[in-house]
Amino acid sequence: SPCYEDCARSFANLCSHEDKQVLLYRKGCVKTLVKLSSSKCPHCQRYVAIAMRFIVSSVEVQKSISKHNEFAPFIVLSNSNLLDFVRSSSAVMAAMSVTQSGQSIILKNGGMKSILRLINHLDFFIQREAMRCVANFAGSHRFRQYVVKEGGVETVTVAATTSGGIDVLRDSARAFSSFSIDNATRSIMIAQEVSKVIFKLSKSSDSQTQRFAALALCNICLGTLNQRETVVKQGVLRVLLFLLRYPDVEIERCAALSIAALSLGSIKNKTEIMKHGFIAPLISTTTYPDKTIQRCAVLALNGIALGESTETKIGIYKEDQLSSLIALVKSEDVECIHSGIYILGTLAENMDIRNFFVSSDALHIIVEKLATGSIEVKRAASYLLGLVAECKDYHYLLESASALEQVVAIASLVDEECEECGAFSLALLARNKSFQVKLTNMGAVRPLVSMMARNSASEHYAADALVQISNNRETHVRLAEDGGIQALLKLGQGKVAAGRDDLQDQAKISVGDFAKAVSKQF
C-alpha cells in the first residue's frame, strides 16, 4: 500500500544518518524492516533494502543484532528472487565482515555458504560484495579455516578466473594473500595449481591487485622443499622475474623475498633461478636508494650463494666483480652491512673469489665494521677473516689492515660463534712465527685459556693456537702470566678434549722446553 511505501522510504532516509542508526535500532527499526520486506510492492521492497544496508553498517547495531540473534532474516533475504534484497543482503554481510564480532555473527547463522554461493552470482554488485566479505574473513586468523572448509579456495579461484571486474579481482588477490599464510591451505593451493591464477592477477593493470598477488606468491614460496620445487615447475620464476623488474617497491620486495625462499636448500631451484637470469636484476636492486628493497635483494642473493655449489658463487661474482656488495658494506644501514659481509663470506669460500676480494683493498672496510658493528656484523666479519687467514700469503695484509687486534678481540667475546671464528683465525695466524709474539702481547692467550677451561665448542682451535704460540720461547713469560702453562699441562695430560693426539704430544714438548728454560735460569 502507499502507506507501507512511504514508511519504507522514511526509514531509508532516517537510516542514512549515522548518528540516528543506534536509536532507530532500539526503537525496533530492524524488526519493522523485516516485516516490510514481505510487501509485494517493488518500490517498498527497494526502500527496505536500502534502509537495511544503511542501518547494519553501524558496528553498534551489528553487536546488538548478534546479542538479540536477529541476523537470520538477512540470510533468508540472500536467497530471495528479488535482486534488491539479494544486493542488500550481500552488502550487509560485507559490512559486518569488517569486524570479528560481525564475522562471528555470520558464521553462527550459517551465512558462509550463502556468501560463497553469491560470489558466482551474475550481478556484479552482489559478486563484488560477496568477494569482499570472503577476503575479510580470509584476513582473520580466527575464521580463515571456516572459509577453507566450505570450499572458499576453490570458489575464489573460479571467480578470479571468470570475473573481469577490477574490484572482484582485487579482493580475490587479497583473499589469496591471506589463505596462503596457513601451511595446510598453502598445500591445497599448490596442489590445485592456484598459483597459476595468481600469476594472472600479478599482471593486472590495478596496482593493488598486483601487490596482493605478489604477496600471495611470496607466501606460497615459503612452503616445504617439495612445495617450493613444485611451484617452480608451475612457472613461478617467469612471473617473479617480471615482478622484480616492475617499477613498484612493494612488488619488487615481495619478488626478491620469494626468490630468497625458493633458493634455500634446493639445488634444483637455484639452477633454475640462474638459468632465468635473476642475478643481474637482483644485484641491480641492491643499488636502489630504498633500504628495504636492498635488504630483500641481498637476502635473495645470499639464498642463492649458500651451499657447496660453485656455479652460483661464480655467477654472482662475475656479474659486477663484487662492487655492489662492497658498496652495501660501506652503507650506514646495519642490516645491509650484515647481509653484505655475510654474502662476501659465502662467496669467499671459493678461492678465486677470495683472491679477488683480498686484491680489491676491501679488507680494511671489513676490519672497520668488525670493530664497530653489531654482534651479527661481528659474526659475519669474523667468519670472512677466518677464510682469509687460511692463506698464509694474506697474513701480512691482515696485519696491515689491523685485523690481528680485532681477531683477538673477537676471540674474547662471550659469543659462541665469535669465539669459534676467533679461535680458528688465531690457530691459523699463530702458525706464522713472526706473529706469535705479537699475538701474545695483544692478549691472545687469555681467551684461548678460557675456552679450554670451559670446554668450549671451539677448544680444539684454542688448543691448536696455544700450542703454536708456545713453540716460541719469547712467549713463555707471557704464557705463564696468563695461565697458558697450566692449560698446556692439562692438554698434555689429556684433560682437554683437543680432538688431536699430536696436540697433546706438542703440549708435552712445550711444557718440557719451558721447564728446561726455567731450570737454566735457576
C-alpha positions as CSV (number, residue, x, y, z in Angstrom):
1,S,0.0,0.0,0.0
2,P,1.1,3.7,-0.3
3,C,1.4,3.8,3.4
4,Y,4.0,1.0,3.5
5,E,5.9,2.6,0.7
6,D,6.1,5.9,2.5
7,C,7.1,4.2,5.7
8,A,9.9,2.3,4.0
9,R,11.1,5.5,2.2
10,S,11.2,7.3,5.6
11,F,13.2,4.5,7.1
12,A,15.6,4.7,4.2
13,N,16.1,8.4,4.7
14,L,16.4,8.1,8.5
15,C,18.9,5.2,8.4
16,S,21.2,7.1,6.2
17,H,22.1,9.3,9.2
18,E,24.9,7.6,11.2
19,D,24.0,9.4,14.4
20,K,20.5,8.0,14.3
21,Q,21.2,4.4,13.5
22,V,21.6,3.1,17.0
23,L,18.4,4.9,18.2
24,L,16.4,3.6,15.3
25,Y,17.5,0.0,16.1
26,R,16.5,0.4,19.8
27,K,13.0,1.6,18.6
28,G,12.6,-1.6,16.6
29,C,13.6,-0.5,13.2
30,V,15.1,-3.8,12.1
31,K,12.1,-5.8,13.1
32,T,9.9,-3.4,11.2
33,L,12.0,-3.6,8.1
34,V,11.9,-7.4,8.2
35,K,8.1,-7.2,8.2
36,L,8.0,-4.6,5.4
37,S,10.2,-6.9,3.3
38,S,7.3,-9.2,2.8
39,S,5.4,-6.4,0.9
40,K,4.7,-7.1,-2.7
41,C,5.3,-3.5,-3.7
42,P,8.6,-3.3,-5.6
43,H,9.1,0.3,-4.5
44,C,8.6,-0.6,-0.9
45,Q,11.0,-3.5,-1.2
46,R,13.7,-1.3,-2.7
47,Y,13.4,1.2,0.1
48,V,13.5,-1.6,2.7
49,A,16.7,-3.0,1.1
50,I,18.3,0.5,1.2
51,A,17.4,1.0,4.8
52,M,18.8,-2.3,5.8
53,R,22.1,-1.6,4.2
54,F,22.4,1.7,6.0
55,I,21.4,0.6,9.5
56,V,23.6,-2.5,9.6
57,S,26.7,-0.5,8.6
58,S,26.9,0.6,12.3
59,V,29.2,-1.5,14.4
60,E,26.9,-0.9,17.5
61,V,23.9,-2.2,15.6
62,Q,25.9,-5.2,14.5
63,K,26.7,-6.0,18.1
64,S,23.0,-5.6,19.1
65,I,21.9,-7.9,16.2
66,S,24.3,-10.5,17.4
67,K,23.2,-10.1,21.1
68,H,19.5,-10.5,20.2
69,N,20.1,-13.1,17.4
70,E,18.4,-11.1,14.7
71,F,20.7,-11.8,11.8
72,A,18.7,-14.8,10.4
73,P,16.4,-12.7,8.2
74,F,19.3,-11.3,6.3
75,I,20.4,-14.9,5.4
76,V,16.9,-15.5,4.2
77,L,17.0,-12.4,2.0
78,S,20.1,-13.7,0.3
79,N,18.0,-16.5,-1.1
80,S,15.3,-14.1,-2.4
81,N,14.3,-13.9,-6.0
82,L,14.3,-10.1,-5.8
83,L,17.6,-8.6,-6.9
84,D,17.3,-5.7,-4.5
85,F,17.1,-7.9,-1.4
86,V,20.0,-10.1,-2.5
87,R,22.1,-6.9,-3.1
88,S,21.1,-5.6,0.3
89,S,21.9,-8.9,2.0
90,S,25.3,-9.2,0.3
91,A,26.1,-5.6,1.2
92,V,25.0,-6.2,4.9
93,M,27.2,-9.3,5.2
94,A,30.2,-7.4,3.6
95,A,29.7,-4.6,6.1
96,M,29.5,-6.9,9.0
97,S,32.5,-8.9,8.0
98,V,34.8,-6.0,8.6
99,T,34.9,-6.7,12.3
100,Q,35.5,-10.0,14.1
101,S,32.2,-9.7,16.0
102,G,30.4,-9.3,12.7
103,Q,32.2,-12.3,11.3
104,S,31.2,-14.4,14.3
105,I,27.5,-13.4,13.8
106,I,27.6,-14.5,10.1
107,L,29.2,-17.9,11.0
108,K,26.8,-18.6,13.8
109,N,23.9,-18.1,11.5
110,G,25.3,-20.3,8.7
111,G,26.0,-17.4,6.4
112,M,29.3,-18.6,4.9
113,K,27.6,-21.0,2.4
114,S,25.3,-18.1,1.2
115,I,28.3,-15.8,0.8
116,L,30.3,-18.4,-1.3
117,R,27.2,-19.0,-3.4
118,L,26.8,-15.3,-4.1
119,I,30.4,-15.0,-5.4
120,N,29.2,-16.7,-8.6
121,H,26.1,-14.5,-8.9
122,L,25.5,-12.9,-12.3
123,D,25.1,-9.5,-10.8
124,F,28.4,-7.7,-10.5
125,F,27.4,-5.7,-7.4
126,I,26.5,-8.9,-5.5
127,Q,29.6,-10.7,-6.7
128,R,31.8,-7.8,-5.6
129,E,30.2,-7.6,-2.1
130,A,30.4,-11.3,-1.6
131,M,34.1,-11.4,-2.6
132,R,34.9,-8.5,-0.3
133,C,33.2,-10.5,2.5
134,V,35.3,-13.6,1.8
135,A,38.5,-11.5,1.7
136,N,37.7,-10.0,5.1
137,F,37.1,-13.5,6.5
138,A,40.4,-14.7,5.0
139,G,42.2,-11.9,6.7
140,S,41.1,-13.2,10.1
141,H,43.3,-15.9,11.6
142,R,40.4,-17.0,13.8
143,F,37.8,-17.6,11.0
144,R,40.0,-18.2,7.9
145,Q,39.8,-22.0,8.4
146,Y,36.0,-22.0,8.2
147,V,36.1,-20.4,4.7
148,V,38.6,-23.0,3.6
149,K,36.4,-25.9,4.9
150,E,33.4,-24.6,3.0
151,G,35.4,-24.6,-0.3
152,G,36.4,-21.0,-0.2
153,V,39.7,-21.5,-2.0
154,E,38.0,-23.3,-4.9
155,T,35.2,-20.7,-5.1
156,V,37.6,-17.7,-5.1
157,T,39.7,-19.5,-7.8
158,V,36.7,-19.8,-10.1
159,A,35.7,-16.2,-9.6
160,A,39.2,-14.9,-10.2
161,T,39.3,-16.9,-13.4
162,T,35.9,-15.9,-14.8
163,S,35.3,-12.4,-13.5
164,G,36.5,-9.3,-15.3
165,G,35.7,-6.8,-12.5
166,I,38.6,-5.0,-11.0
167,D,37.1,-4.9,-7.5
168,V,36.4,-8.7,-7.6
169,L,39.9,-9.5,-8.8
170,R,41.5,-7.2,-6.2
171,D,39.6,-8.8,-3.3
172,S,40.3,-12.3,-4.8
173,A,44.0,-11.5,-4.7
174,R,43.7,-10.2,-1.2
175,A,41.9,-13.4,-0.2
176,F,44.7,-15.5,-1.8
177,S,47.4,-13.5,0.1
178,S,45.7,-14.4,3.4
179,F,44.9,-18.0,2.5
180,S,48.5,-18.7,1.6
181,I,49.7,-17.8,5.1
182,D,48.5,-21.2,6.6
183,N,50.6,-24.2,5.8
184,A,47.6,-26.5,5.3
185,T,45.8,-24.1,3.0
186,R,49.1,-23.4,1.1
187,S,49.4,-27.1,0.3
188,I,45.8,-27.1,-1.0
189,M,46.6,-24.1,-3.2
190,I,49.7,-25.6,-4.6
191,A,48.0,-29.0,-5.3
192,Q,45.2,-27.3,-7.1
193,E,47.6,-25.0,-9.1
194,V,46.0,-21.9,-7.7
195,S,49.4,-20.2,-8.2
196,K,48.7,-20.1,-12.0
197,V,45.6,-18.0,-11.3
198,I,47.7,-15.7,-9.1
199,F,50.2,-15.4,-11.9
200,K,47.5,-13.7,-14.0
201,L,46.5,-11.5,-11.1
202,S,50.1,-10.4,-10.7
203,K,50.0,-8.9,-14.2
204,S,46.8,-6.9,-13.5
205,S,46.6,-3.2,-14.5
206,D,45.4,-2.4,-11.0
207,S,48.4,-1.8,-8.6
208,Q,46.6,-3.0,-5.5
209,T,45.7,-6.3,-7.2
210,Q,49.4,-6.7,-8.2
211,R,50.6,-6.1,-4.7
212,F,48.2,-8.6,-3.2
213,A,49.1,-11.2,-5.8
214,A,52.8,-10.6,-5.3
215,L,52.3,-11.1,-1.5
216,A,50.4,-14.3,-2.2
217,L,53.2,-15.6,-4.3
218,C,55.7,-14.7,-1.6
219,N,53.7,-16.7,1.0
220,I,53.3,-19.7,-1.4
221,C,57.1,-19.7,-1.9
222,L,57.6,-20.2,1.8
223,G,56.4,-23.8,1.7
224,T,58.3,-27.0,2.2
225,L,61.1,-28.1,-0.1
226,N,58.8,-30.2,-2.2
227,Q,56.2,-27.4,-2.4
228,R,58.8,-24.9,-3.5
229,E,60.1,-27.2,-6.2
230,T,56.5,-27.8,-7.4
231,V,55.8,-24.1,-7.6
232,V,59.0,-23.6,-9.7
233,K,57.7,-26.3,-12.0
234,Q,54.4,-24.5,-12.3
235,G,56.3,-21.5,-13.8
236,V,56.6,-19.0,-10.9
237,L,60.1,-17.9,-11.9
238,R,59.0,-16.3,-15.1
239,V,56.4,-14.2,-13.2
240,L,58.8,-13.3,-10.4
241,L,61.3,-12.0,-13.0
242,F,58.6,-9.8,-14.3
243,L,57.7,-8.5,-10.9
244,L,61.3,-8.0,-9.9
245,R,61.7,-5.5,-12.8
246,Y,58.3,-3.9,-12.2
247,P,58.6,-0.2,-11.0
248,D,56.9,-0.7,-7.7
249,V,59.0,-1.1,-4.5
250,E,56.4,-3.3,-2.7
251,I,56.1,-5.7,-5.6
252,E,59.8,-5.9,-6.1
253,R,60.3,-6.5,-2.4
254,C,57.9,-9.5,-2.5
255,A,59.6,-10.8,-5.6
256,A,63.0,-10.7,-4.0
257,L,61.8,-12.4,-0.8
258,S,60.1,-15.1,-3.0
259,I,63.5,-15.8,-4.7
260,A,65.2,-16.0,-1.3
261,A,62.7,-18.5,-0.1
262,L,62.8,-20.7,-3.2
263,S,66.6,-20.8,-3.3
264,L,67.1,-22.0,0.3
265,G,68.0,-25.7,0.4
266,S,67.1,-26.6,-3.2
267,I,69.9,-27.1,-5.7
268,K,67.2,-27.6,-8.4
269,N,65.6,-24.2,-7.7
270,K,69.0,-22.5,-7.6
271,T,69.9,-23.9,-11.0
272,E,66.6,-22.7,-12.5
273,I,67.0,-19.3,-10.9
274,M,70.4,-19.0,-12.5
275,K,69.0,-20.1,-15.9
276,H,66.2,-17.5,-15.8
277,G,68.8,-14.7,-15.3
278,F,67.9,-13.4,-11.8
279,I,71.4,-12.4,-10.7
280,A,71.7,-9.2,-12.8
281,P,68.3,-7.7,-11.6
282,L,69.0,-8.7,-8.0
283,I,72.4,-7.0,-8.0
284,S,70.9,-4.0,-9.7
285,T,68.2,-3.9,-7.0
286,T,70.9,-3.7,-4.3
287,T,71.8,-0.3,-5.6
288,Y,68.3,1.2,-5.1
289,P,68.1,4.1,-2.6
290,D,65.3,2.3,-0.6
291,K,66.9,0.3,2.2
292,T,64.0,-2.2,2.5
293,I,64.4,-3.4,-1.1
294,Q,68.2,-3.5,-0.7
295,R,67.8,-5.9,2.2
296,C,65.4,-8.2,0.4
297,A,67.6,-8.3,-2.7
298,V,70.8,-9.2,-0.8
299,L,68.8,-11.7,1.1
300,A,67.9,-13.4,-2.1
301,L,71.5,-13.3,-3.3
302,N,72.5,-14.9,0.0
303,G,70.0,-17.7,-0.5
304,I,71.4,-18.4,-4.0
305,A,75.0,-18.3,-2.9
306,L,74.7,-20.5,0.2
307,G,75.7,-24.1,-0.3
308,E,78.5,-26.1,-1.9
309,S,77.8,-25.2,-5.5
310,T,80.5,-23.1,-7.1
311,E,78.3,-22.2,-10.1
312,T,76.1,-19.9,-8.1
313,K,79.0,-18.2,-6.4
314,I,80.9,-17.6,-9.6
315,G,77.7,-16.4,-11.3
316,I,77.2,-13.7,-8.6
317,Y,80.9,-12.8,-8.7
318,K,81.1,-12.4,-12.5
319,E,78.1,-10.1,-12.6
320,D,79.8,-6.9,-11.3
321,Q,83.0,-8.1,-9.6
322,L,81.6,-7.6,-6.0
323,S,81.4,-3.8,-6.4
324,S,77.7,-3.6,-5.4
325,L,78.2,-5.9,-2.5
326,I,81.1,-4.0,-1.2
327,A,79.1,-0.8,-1.6
328,L,76.5,-2.3,0.7
329,V,79.1,-2.9,3.4
330,K,80.0,0.8,3.2
331,S,76.4,1.9,3.8
332,E,75.1,3.1,7.2
333,D,72.3,0.6,7.4
334,V,73.1,-2.1,9.9
335,E,71.1,-4.9,8.2
336,C,72.6,-4.1,4.8
337,I,76.1,-4.1,6.3
338,H,75.5,-7.5,7.9
339,S,74.0,-9.0,4.8
340,G,76.7,-7.6,2.6
341,I,79.5,-9.1,4.8
342,Y,77.6,-12.3,5.1
343,I,77.4,-12.9,1.4
344,L,81.0,-11.8,0.9
345,G,81.9,-14.5,3.4
346,T,79.8,-17.1,1.5
347,L,81.4,-16.1,-1.8
348,A,84.9,-16.1,-0.3
349,E,84.6,-19.9,0.2
350,N,85.6,-20.0,-3.4
351,M,89.4,-19.5,-3.6
352,D,89.3,-17.4,-6.8
353,I,86.7,-15.1,-5.4
354,R,88.7,-14.9,-2.2
355,N,91.8,-13.9,-4.1
356,F,89.9,-11.1,-5.9
357,F,88.3,-9.9,-2.7
358,V,91.7,-9.5,-1.0
359,S,93.2,-7.7,-4.0
360,S,90.3,-5.3,-4.1
361,D,91.5,-3.5,-0.9
362,A,88.2,-4.1,0.8
363,L,89.8,-5.9,3.7
364,H,90.2,-2.7,5.8
365,I,86.5,-2.0,5.4
366,I,85.6,-5.4,6.9
367,V,88.0,-4.8,9.8
368,E,86.5,-1.4,10.5
369,K,82.9,-2.9,10.5
370,L,84.2,-5.7,12.7
371,A,85.4,-3.2,15.3
372,T,82.3,-1.0,15.4
373,G,79.4,-3.3,14.2
374,S,76.7,-5.2,16.0
375,I,77.1,-8.8,17.2
376,E,75.6,-10.1,13.9
377,V,78.1,-8.0,11.9
378,K,81.0,-9.3,14.1
379,R,80.0,-12.9,13.5
380,A,79.8,-12.4,9.7
381,A,83.1,-10.4,9.5
382,S,85.0,-12.8,11.8
383,Y,84.0,-15.7,9.5
384,L,85.2,-13.8,6.5
385,L,88.5,-13.0,8.2
386,G,88.9,-16.7,9.1
387,L,88.7,-17.6,5.4
388,V,91.3,-15.0,4.5
389,A,93.6,-16.3,7.3
390,E,93.6,-19.8,5.8
391,C,96.1,-18.5,3.2
392,K,99.5,-17.6,4.7
393,D,100.2,-15.2,1.9
394,Y,97.5,-12.9,3.2
395,H,98.7,-12.8,6.8
396,Y,100.7,-9.6,6.3
397,L,97.7,-7.9,4.6
398,L,95.7,-8.8,7.7
399,E,98.3,-7.2,9.8
400,S,98.4,-4.0,7.7
401,A,94.6,-3.8,8.0
402,S,94.9,-4.0,11.8
403,A,93.0,-7.3,11.7
404,L,95.2,-9.0,14.3
405,E,93.9,-6.9,17.2
406,Q,90.3,-7.4,16.1
407,V,90.8,-11.2,15.9
408,V,92.0,-11.2,19.5
409,A,89.0,-9.0,20.5
410,I,86.6,-11.4,18.7
411,A,88.0,-14.4,20.5
412,S,87.5,-12.6,23.8
413,L,83.8,-12.0,23.2
414,V,81.2,-14.1,25.1
415,D,79.6,-15.4,22.0
416,E,79.9,-18.9,20.7
417,E,80.1,-18.1,17.0
418,C,82.6,-15.2,17.5
419,E,84.7,-17.4,19.8
420,E,84.9,-20.2,17.3
421,C,85.8,-17.9,14.4
422,G,88.3,-16.0,16.6
423,A,90.0,-19.2,17.8
424,F,90.1,-20.6,14.2
425,S,91.8,-17.5,13.0
426,L,94.2,-17.4,15.9
427,A,95.1,-21.1,15.2
428,L,96.0,-20.2,11.6
429,L,97.8,-16.9,12.4
430,A,99.8,-18.5,15.2
431,R,101.5,-20.8,12.7
432,N,103.2,-17.7,11.3
433,K,106.3,-17.4,13.6
434,S,106.5,-13.7,13.1
435,F,103.0,-13.3,14.6
436,Q,103.4,-15.5,17.7
437,V,105.0,-12.8,19.9
438,K,102.7,-10.1,18.6
439,L,99.5,-12.1,19.2
440,T,100.8,-13.0,22.7
441,N,101.4,-9.3,23.5
442,M,98.0,-8.4,22.2
443,G,96.4,-10.7,24.9
444,A,95.6,-13.7,22.7
445,V,96.5,-16.2,25.4
446,R,93.8,-15.5,28.0
447,P,90.8,-16.1,25.7
448,L,92.4,-19.3,24.5
449,V,92.9,-20.5,28.1
450,S,89.3,-19.5,28.9
451,M,87.9,-21.6,26.0
452,M,90.0,-24.6,27.1
453,A,89.0,-24.3,30.7
454,R,85.2,-24.0,29.9
455,N,85.3,-27.0,27.5
456,S,84.1,-24.7,24.8
457,A,83.0,-26.0,21.4
458,S,86.0,-24.3,19.9
459,E,88.5,-25.6,22.4
460,H,90.3,-27.7,19.8
461,Y,91.1,-24.5,17.8
462,A,92.1,-22.8,21.0
463,A,94.4,-25.7,21.9
464,D,96.0,-25.6,18.4
465,A,96.6,-21.9,18.7
466,L,98.1,-22.1,22.2
467,V,100.4,-24.9,21.2
468,Q,101.7,-22.9,18.2
469,I,102.3,-19.9,20.4
470,S,104.1,-21.9,23.0
471,N,106.6,-23.1,20.4
472,N,108.2,-19.7,20.5
473,R,110.4,-19.3,23.7
474,E,109.9,-15.5,23.6
475,T,106.2,-16.1,24.5
476,H,106.9,-18.2,27.6
477,V,106.9,-15.4,30.2
478,R,103.6,-14.0,29.0
479,L,102.2,-17.6,28.7
480,A,103.0,-18.2,32.4
481,E,101.4,-14.8,33.4
482,D,98.2,-15.5,31.5
483,G,97.7,-19.2,32.6
484,G,98.9,-20.7,29.4
485,I,101.4,-23.1,31.0
486,Q,98.7,-24.7,33.2
487,A,96.4,-25.0,30.2
488,L,99.2,-26.8,28.3
489,L,99.7,-29.1,31.3
490,K,96.1,-30.1,31.2
491,L,96.2,-30.6,27.5
492,G,99.3,-32.8,27.8
493,Q,97.6,-34.9,30.5
494,G,94.6,-35.4,28.2
495,K,92.2,-33.4,30.4
496,V,91.2,-31.2,27.5
497,A,89.4,-32.8,24.5
498,A,91.6,-31.3,21.8
499,G,90.4,-33.8,19.2
500,R,94.0,-34.5,18.0
501,D,96.7,-36.7,19.7
502,D,99.5,-34.7,18.1
503,L,98.4,-31.6,20.1
504,Q,98.9,-33.5,23.3
505,D,102.4,-34.5,22.3
506,Q,103.2,-31.0,21.3
507,A,101.9,-29.6,24.6
508,K,104.1,-32.0,26.5
509,I,107.1,-30.9,24.5
510,S,106.3,-27.2,25.0
511,V,105.9,-27.7,28.8
512,G,109.3,-29.6,28.8
513,D,111.0,-26.8,26.9
514,F,109.5,-24.3,29.4
515,A,110.8,-26.4,32.4
516,K,114.3,-26.6,30.9
517,A,114.4,-22.8,30.3
518,V,113.3,-22.2,33.9
519,S,115.9,-24.7,35.3
520,K,118.7,-22.9,33.4
521,Q,117.8,-19.6,34.9
522,F,118.0,-21.0,38.4
